[in-house]
Amino acid sequence: MAAMEGDRIPDGAELGRELSTAVVLFHEAIAHRLGLTAPDNRALGIITREGPVTAGALAERTGLTPGAVTGLVDRLERAGYVRRAADPADRRRVLISAVPGLPEVQGRAFAALGEAMGGFMARYDAEQVATVVDFCTNTIEVLREQTRRLGDPGAS
């Protein structure tokens, strides 16, 4: 789908679905190359960017239950992507961190994405870039809020 088909501007829901689908498919392709599921790959990304993290923090960031996070971390640890270590500040807690030298495929995929995104963003002037950044920032917040809402059994 093009951003604009003729003179018609797609509505927010339609554009949101297209963007969401493209992002999910990108993550699934990377995950497949790593021998992981898409949720495992997204969690690995969180651990890599924000780690070391506790299982509770990872559950909060992913929206998964603590039990599901335990299984996810078990899979990532078996695959050699993360390790667990006692938290030096509180030995009752375990910290999860990414192992150094994560697979090159993940780094190359995100480097290529960054290069491609930078390439087309260079076509825009500063005011347009500010609008795109505002759109993306607000889209992320809306998606996070909707994800929280969907995870709340009492929400409609």
C-alpha positions in Angstrom: 0.0 0.0 0.0 1.3 3.4 -0.8 1.1 6.2 1.8 -1.3 8.0 -0.5 -3.4 6.3 -3.2 -4.2 9.0 -5.7 -5.6 11.9 -3.6 -6.9 9.6 -0.9 -5.1 9.7 2.5 -5.5 6.5 4.4 -7.2 6.7 7.7 -5.2 6.2 10.9 -6.5 2.7 11.5 -5.7 1.5 8.0 -2.2 3.1 8.2 -1.6 1.7 11.7 -2.5 -1.8 10.6 -0.1 -1.6 7.6 2.7 -0.2 9.8 2.1 -2.8 12.5 2.1 -5.6 10.0 5.3 -4.5 8.4 7.1 -4.2 11.8 5.9 -7.6 12.9 6.9 -9.3 9.6 10.4 -7.6 9.9 10.8 -8.9 13.4 9.6 -12.4 12.5 12.1 -12.5 9.6 15.0 -11.6 11.9 13.7 -14.1 14.5 13.6 -16.8 11.9 17.2 -16.2 10.9 18.2 -16.5 14.6 16.1 -19.6 15.2 13.8 -17.7 17.6 10.2 -16.8 17.8 9.2 -13.1 17.1 8.4 -12.5 20.9 11.7 -14.1 21.9 13.5 -11.8 19.4 11.7 -8.7 20.7 12.6 -9.6 24.3 16.2 -10.1 23.2 16.1 -6.6 21.7 14.8 -5.2 25.0 17.5 -7.0 27.0 20.2 -5.9 24.6 19.1 -2.2 24.7 18.0 -1.9 28.3 19.8 -4.8 30.1 20.6 -6.1 32.4 17.0 -6.4 33.4 15.0 -8.4 36.0 12.5 -10.9 34.9 9.8 -8.7 36.4 10.9 -5.7 34.3 11.0 -7.9 31.2 7.5 -9.1 31.9 6.3 -5.5 32.3 8.0 -4.3 29.1 6.7 -7.3 27.0 3.3 -7.7 28.6 4.0 -11.4 29.3 3.3 -13.2 32.5 6.2 -14.0 34.8 5.8 -17.7 33.9 6.0 -16.9 30.2 9.1 -14.7 30.8 10.8 -17.6 32.6 10.2 -19.9 29.6 11.3 -17.1 27.2 14.6 -16.5 29.1 15.2 -20.3 29.3 15.0 -20.5 25.5 17.2 -17.4 25.0 19.7 -18.8 27.5 19.8 -22.3 25.8 20.3 -20.6 22.5 23.3 -18.7 24.0 21.9 -15.2 23.6 21.4 -14.2 27.3 22.7 -15.2 30.7 21.3 -14.9 34.2 23.3 -13.6 37.2 22.5 -12.7 40.7 21.8 -9.0 41.2 24.8 -7.6 43.3 22.5 -5.2 45.0 20.0 -7.9 46.0 21.1 -11.5 45.6 17.5 -12.7 45.8 16.9 -11.1 42.3 18.3 -12.4 39.0 19.4 -10.1 36.3 19.2 -11.1 32.6 21.8 -9.7 30.2 22.7 -10.2 26.6 25.9 -12.1 26.0 28.6 -10.0 24.2 28.8 -10.5 20.5 25.2 -11.2 19.7 24.5 -12.8 16.3 25.7 -10.6 13.4 22.4 -11.2 11.5 20.6 -9.1 14.1 23.1 -6.3 13.9 23.2 -6.3 10.1 19.4 -6.3 9.8 19.0 -3.3 12.1 22.0 -1.5 10.5 20.4 -2.1 7.0 17.1 -0.8 8.3 18.7 2.2 9.9 20.5 3.0 6.6 17.4 2.6 4.6 15.4 4.8 7.0 18.1 7.4 7.0 18.1 7.4 3.2 14.5 8.3 2.8 14.4 10.6 5.8 17.1 12.7 4.2 14.5 13.7 1.6 12.6 15.7 4.2 13.4 19.2 5.6 13.7 19.8 9.3 10.1 20.7 9.8 8.9 17.6 8.0 11.3 15.4 10.0 9.9 16.9 13.2 6.4 16.0 12.0 7.5 12.4 11.3 9.3 12.1 14.6 6.1 13.4 16.4 4.0 10.9 14.5 6.3 8.0 15.4 6.6 9.0 19.0 2.9 9.4 19.4 2.2 6.1 17.5 4.6 4.3 19.9 2.8 5.7 22.9 -0.7 4.9 21.5 0.5 1.3 20.8 1.9 0.9 24.3 -1.3 2.2 25.9 -3.5 0.0 23.7 -1.2 -3.0 24.6 -1.6 -2.2 28.3 -5.3 -1.9 27.8 -5.6 -5.2 26.0 -3.6 -6.9 28.8 -6.0 -5.6 31.4 -8.7 -8.3 31.9 -11.1 -5.6 33.3 -10.8 -3.3 30.2 -13.2 -3.4 27.4 
